[in-house]
Every structure is written in structure tokens, then in C-alpha cells.
Amino acid sequence: MSDESTLSRIKTYAISLAVFLAFVAFSVLLIVGAVKIGEKVLPWLTLVSILALGFNILILGPMALMRSTRGWAGLGFFISSYVFGLTGWFMGLLLTWMLWGGFAVFIGLFLMGIGVVPIAMGATLFKHMWAELGLLVLAVVLTFGLRILGMTLAENEEKRLNSMDAELSGTQKKSTKWHYFWLYLLLAMFLVWMASFLFNLVSHLAFSGTDSWPMPGIVIPVFFIFTIAADWNAVLVREPHSEKSFERKQRRFSLITGTLFGLVGIASVLGGKWEGHRREEAQRIDSFIAQITPFAEIGNKVSAIKSRDFISIKDYLEAYGEIESLLPEWKRRLDNVTKGIGEIRGYKLDARTSSIVAEYAAALEIGRKELSLTEKEIDTIKQMSMLPESKRVTLWEDKFKPLLHEEDTLATEADVIRKQLSTLSAGASSTQK
């Protein structure tokens, strides 16, 4: 009996230990996974939060001032509060992880999940990170402030609609067909403006090299808001909210409008992000190609010097003395181009651009070999100058002439690469046109 009791206790302890270890493993996976996700999504959430803040100020703010669109403004404030809340949560998670480690994140996550934000506030306060603390406070204020504001506006709009329904009961209903037509038309035009605005804004934010960027006039949305608000108010006056058919019609219109705004907004942000990265990548490639020009200029100078007519050893010494003075600059520019190619290869390039970069890399390798050959030629010329006339010919045939043959081979290879680059660049230009 005692053995059975002992085995039972051992099983209980083993199960308890397994459950504890499973809980610890799950917690570690949850924390590490949340941190990894946060590192990926926080830049995007920050961008969306900036856009949402601008939308709240420029679009929802004027809508909240007009009686007929306060309900929509309230809905927009309420939805955007979750954007700021999610951004603040991931910001708090990452700051807690970086400043106080995984145990603090564990404590924060198990305080209803939101504890990472106040813990991050405490961490940034103790570390005197005032900018990060300010952003966390701002995220909390926007989250709860906009949520309360949105709910208040929605409740007031519901009361207003009920009051209008009571006034309209028993009166003759007027047609709203043309009002809906104008609403859809104005909303379509506003969507075009919004898509252009978001696309250009996100493209500018993603492309750090642009000082000025096109943006549609800010007066346009104000015009659309007031016009749409007037039309929507006319619809509400003619369609009592108390009648189920009108309520379903208005909700269908709101659902279609909200879906279109969401889809167009997401597509514009993604498209602008892609366009900004594409422009940034193109700028870096252009910068890399610009580095090749001075490198090629050095090579052309060396080739021009080597193509002179040499009669005596003195001519060789003078010519290769000039070349030797160019070697430090030649090496420096060669290193710059090598570094540029290394950076370019880290980008996501299309097939044609990758081929162009590969050809430039091959040309760079030829330039490196030519530099090495030139250094050997300089050393050989110096050795020849110290020999009597009778032995110079032997040294020329044994050492210098083979170097010239290697140089001719490199020149042939360089001509092939130059033609391939010309073809690829011409194809890229025609594709862009």
C-alpha cells in the first residue's frame, strides 16, 4: 500500500512538473514570438498611426463639427483608437524587453496583457528616456480619449436620429435616389483624392532622399466633407431611421463605404511603401553607378599613358612614374566601388538590375587584376632601369612582355563586358520608357 502511495505521489509530482515546464515553455515562446512580431510590425503600425492621426485631425475633426456626420466621425475615432492602442502596446512590449528584460515582459503580459505599457513607462522614466515616455503617454491618451469621444459622438447621433424619426413619423417620404447617386459620386472622387494623398505621403516617408514631394491640396477634403455631409443629412431627413427598410439601406451604404475606404487606404499605403523603396533603391543604384565614373576616369588616364610611344628606358620611367602617382587614388576608388557593389547586392533587385550589377562586379574584378599587373609593370621597369643595356632586353622578354600579353587579354574581356552592359542598360532604359 505504501508503495502504491509513493508511486501516486511521484506521478502527481511528475505531472505537476510537466505542467509547470509546459507553462514556462509556452511563456517563453509567447514572449519571444511577441517580441519578434513587434519588431516586424511596429514600423508599419507607427506609419499607420501617423496617418490615422492626420486623418483624425484633417477629416474626422471637421466631420465631428457637423451635426449630420458626427456619427461617422465617432465611428472613425473609435476605430482609430485601436490603432493607437496596438501601436502603444507593441512599443511598450519592445521597450520593456530592451530595458528590463524578459521577466518584466512576463509580468506585464500576465497583468491582463496590458501591463507592458505601464512597466515600459516606469522603465523609460528610470532611464530618463523622455521622448519614449512621451510617446507612450501620447499613445495611452489617444487610445482612451478617442475611444470615449467616439462612443459619446455615436450615442449623441443615435439620440438625434431617434428624435428625427419622431418628428418625421406620419409625414410623406421624399425620394432619395439622386441624393444617393451624388453621395456615391462624391465618395468616389474623395477616394481618388485619398488614394493619391496616401500614396504620395507614404512614398515620401519611405523614400528618405526626397526633399519636396507632390501632395494634393488640403482644401479638397474639406470641400468633399461638407458636400457629403449635406447630402447625407438630406438622406436622413427623408428616410426615418425607425423604419427597418431605411435602416438596412443606410447600414448597407455605410458598410460599402467603409469597406471601400479600408481597401483603398490599405492598397494606397502598400503601393506608396513599395514605390518609396523602389525609388530609394534606384537612387542607391544611381549613386553606385556615379562612383564608377571616377574609377573609370583613372583607368582611362592609365591606358592613355601606356599607349604612348616609348623609345628609351627614360620614357618608360617617366610614364610609369606618372602611373605610380595615380595608384593611391586608383586603389581608393576601387575600394569605394567594391563597397558599393556589396551594398547593392544586399537589396532585392529585379533580374535585369541583378545582371547589370553582376557585369559591373566582373568589370571591377578586371580592374583589380589590371591594377595588380600595373604594379608589377612598375616594379619591372624599375628593375630594368638599374640593369646595363645588354640585360634589359632579357628582362623585357622574360618579365615585362608576358605582363603586356595578360593586359591585352584583360582588355578583350573588358570589351565584352562593356558591350553586355551597353545592351542591358539600353534594355532597362526602353523598359522604363
N, C-alpha and C positions, 0 to 999 in steps of 0.2 A: 504493500500500500504506500509506503514511504517513497519507494522508487517511482511509482506512478505519479505521486505528488511532485516529486522533484522534476520528472520529465515534463509535467504540465507547466510548472513554473518556468523551466528552460524554454519551452515553446512560447509561453507568453512573453518572456523577455526577448526572444529572437524576433517574434512578430513586432513587438514594440520597437526594437532596434531597427528592423527593416522599414517600418513605417516612418520612423524618425529620419533615417538615411534617405528614404524616398522624398520626404518633405524638404530636407536640406538640398538634395539634388534638384528638385523642382524649383526651389527658391533661387538657387544659383543660375539655373537655366533661364528662369524668368527675368532675373536682374540683368544678366549678360545679354540676353536677347533684346530686352527693352532698351538697353544702352546702345546696342548695335543698330536697332531700328531708329532710335533717336538721332544718332549721328547721321543717318541717311536722310531722314525726313525733316529734321529741324531747319535746314536751309530753305527747303521748299515751304514749310509752314511759316517761316519768317517772311518770305516773299508774299505768301497769300495773306498774312496778317497786315502787311503794309498796304496791299491792295484793298483789303477789307476796310482798313481804317480810312483810306482815301474815299472809298465808296460810301462809307457811313457819313463822312463829312460833306462830300460834294453831292451825293444823290439822296441818301436817306434823310439827311438833315433837312433839306428843303421839303421833302415829302412829308416829314413829320409836322411841318408848319402848316400844311394844307389839310383841311378837315377831311376831304374825300380820300386822301391817300395815307392817312395816319395808320390805318390798319396794316397796309402793306409795309410801311416804314417800321412798325412794331415787329412784324414778322421778320424783316431783314435784320433789325437789331438783335432779335432773339437768336436767329441762326448764326450771325457773326460772332455772338458771344461764345459759342462753342469753338470757333476758330481760335479766338484769343485764349480760351481756356486750354485747348490742346497744345497750343504753342508754349504757354506758360508752364504746363505740366512737363513737357519734354525738356524745356530749358531748366526747370528745377531738378529734373532727374539727372541730367548731364552735369550740372554744376555740383550737385550733391556727390555724384560719383567721383568727379575730379578733385573736389576739395576735401571731402571727409570719407570717401571710400565706400566699399560695398556694404559694410554693416549699417551705415547711416541710410543707404538706399533701402536695405531690407526693412529697417524700422519704418521708413517713410511709406513704403509700399503697403505695409500691413496696417497702417493707420488709415484705412478706407481708401488707400491708393493715392490720396491727395497730399499725404504728409510730406512728400518730397519737396513740395513748394515752400512750406514754412521752414523746413530744415535747410533748404538752399538759401532762404533769406537769412537765417541765422549764420550759415557758413560764410556768405558774402559779407555780412555785417562784421564778423570777427576778422575776416581777411581784408577789410577796408576796400572791397570791390564795389564802389558806389554805383558805377554805371550798370553793372549786372543786377545789383539790388534794385535800382530804379526801374529797370526793365521788368523784373519780377513783380514789383508793386503795380506797375502800369498794367501788366497782363491781368492781375487779380482785379484791379479796379474796372478795367474794360469788361472782363468776363461777367462779374456780378452786376456792375452798373448797367450795362447794355441789356442784360437779361431782365432785370427789374423794369427798365424803361420799356423794353419791348412788350412785356406782359401787361404793363399799365396801359400802353397805347392800344394794344389789342382789346383789352377789356373795355376801354372807353369807346372804341369803334363798335364793339358789339352792342353797347348801350345805345349808341347813336343810331345804328341800323334798326334796333327794336323800336326806337322812338319814331323813326321814319316809317316803319311798317304800320305803326298805329295810326299815323297821320294819313297814310295812303290807302288804308283799308276802305273799301267801298267806292273809291274813285275809279274813273276809267283809265285803263292802262294804255300807254302810247308805245308805238313801235320803237325798238332799239336796234334794228338791223343795221342802219347806217352808222350808228354810234360804235357798234362792234367792228364794223368794217374799218372805220377810221382808227379805232384802237389797235387793231392788228397791223394796219399800215404804219402807224406811228411807232409801234413797238418794233416792227421790222427795221425801220430806219434807225431807231435808237440802238438796236442790236448791232447794226453795221458800225455805228459810231463806237460803241463799247468794244467791239472786236478790234477795231483799228487802234483805239486807245490802249487797250491791254497789250496787244501785240507789240506796239512800239515801246510802251513803257517797260515791259519785261525784257524785250530785246535790248533796250538801253542798259538795264540793270545787269544783264548777263554779259554785255559787251563793254568792258571797262575802258576801252580805248576811244570811245566816242565822247567828244566834248559837247556837241549840240546834237539834238535828235528831234525828229518831227513828232508833233503831237497835235491831235485835233483840238479845235478851240473849246475852251471850258464853258463858254456860253451856251453851246449846243445842248448839253444835257439839261440845263435849266429850262430852256425853251420846251424840250420834249416833256419834261416832268410836269410843267404847268399845263401843257396841252392835253397830255394823257390824263392828268388829274381832273380836268374839266370834263372830258368825255366820260370818264369813269363815274364821276358824280352824276352826270346826266343819266347814265345807265341805272344807278342806284335809285334815283328819283322815280324812274319809270318801272322798275322791277322790285317790288317789295320783297324783302329778304324772308318774310314769313311764309311765302308760297314755296313749296318744295321744288317745283319745276324751275323757278327762278334761282333758287339757292343752288341747285345742281348745275345749272347753266353757268353761274358765276364761279362756282368752285372748279368746273371744268376749264373755264377760261384762265383762272388763276394757276391751275396745275400745268396747263400747256405753257403759259408764260414763264412760270418758274423753271420748268424743265428746259425750255429754250435758253433762258438766261444762264442756267447752270452749265449746259452743254457748250454754249458759245464761249462762256467765260473760261472753262477748262481748256477747250481747244485753242483759244487765243493765248492763254498763259503758256501751254506746252509749245505751241508754234513759236511764240516770242522767245522762249528759252532756247529752243533749237536754233532759231535764226541768230540769236546773240552769240551762241557758242560757235556757230558756223562762221560768223564774221570775225570773231576773236581768233579762231583757228586760221582763217585766211590772212588776217593781219600778221600772225606769227610766222606763217609761211613766207609772206612777202618780206618780213623783216629778215628771215633766214636767207632768202634769195638776195636781199640787199647786201648781206655780208659777203656773198660770193663775188660780187663785182670788184671790191678792192683786192680780194685774193687773186682774182684773175688778172688784175692790173699788174701785180707783182710778177706773175708768171709771164705776162706779155713782155715786161721790161727785160726779164732774164733771157727770154727767147730772142729778143731784138739784139741784145748784147752778144749772144752766142752766134748769131747769124752774120756777124761782121767778117770781113776778110782779114785773116791773121797771116802775117808774113814772118815775123820773128817771135822769139820767146818773150820779148818785151811786150809785144802786142797781147799775147796770152796773159801775161802777168797783169797788165793794166785792166784788161777786160774782166778777168776773173777776180781782180781786186774790187772792181765795182760790184760784181755779183756778190762777193763776200760781205760787202757793206749792207746789202739788201737782205741777207739771211735772217737776222733777228726779226725784222718786220714780217718777212715771209712766214717764219715759224709762228709768230703771234697770230697772224691772220688765219693760218692753217688751224691753230688751236680753237679760234673763235668759230670757224665753220664746223669743225668736229663737234664742238659743244652744241651748236645749233642743230646739227643732224640728230644728235642724241635726244634733244628736247622734242624735235618734230616727230621722231619715231614713237614718242610716248602718247601722241594724240591718236584719236580714232579718225583715220584718213580713208577716203574712198580709194577705189582700185587705181584710178588714173594718177591721183596725187601720190599714192604709195610708190607707183612705178617711177614717177619723176624724182621723188626723194631717193629711191634706190639708185637711179642713174647718177644723181649728184654724189651719193656716197661712193660709187665706183670711180667717178671723176676725182673725188677727194683722195682716194687711195692712190690713183695715178700721180696726183700732185705730191703726195707724200714720198712716193718712190722717186719722182723727179728731183725732189729736194735732196734725198739721200744720194742720188747719183751726182748731183751738182757739188755736194760737199766732197765726194770722192774725187771729182774732177779738179776741184780747187787744190786738194792735197797733192794730187799727181802733178799739177802744173808747178806747185812749189818745189816738189822733188826734182822735176826736170830743170828748174832754174839753177839748182845747186850742182848739177852734173856738167861735166865737159860736153862739148858739142857732139863728140863721137858716140856718147852713150845715150843721148836724148832720144835718138831715133828708136833705139831698142825699147826704151821705157814707153815711148809713144805707142809702138806696136803692141807691146805686152799689156799695158795697163790703160792707156787713155783711149785707144781705138775701140776696145770692147765696150767701154762706157758709152761711147757715141752710138754704137750699134744698139745697146739697150735703150738709149734715149730715143732713137728712131722708132723702135718697137712701141715704146710708150706713146709716142706722138701718133702712131697709127691707131692705137687703142683709143686715145683721146678723141681722134676724129670720128670714130664710130659712135662713141658716147655722145659727142656733140650733135651728130645727126639724129640720134634717137631722142635726145632732149628737145631738139627743134621740132620733131614730129609730135611728141607728146604735148609740148607747150601749145603748138598750133591746134591740136585736137581739143585741149582744155579751153582755149580761147573761143573756138567755134561753139563748144557746148554751152559756155556761159552766155554767148550771144543768143 
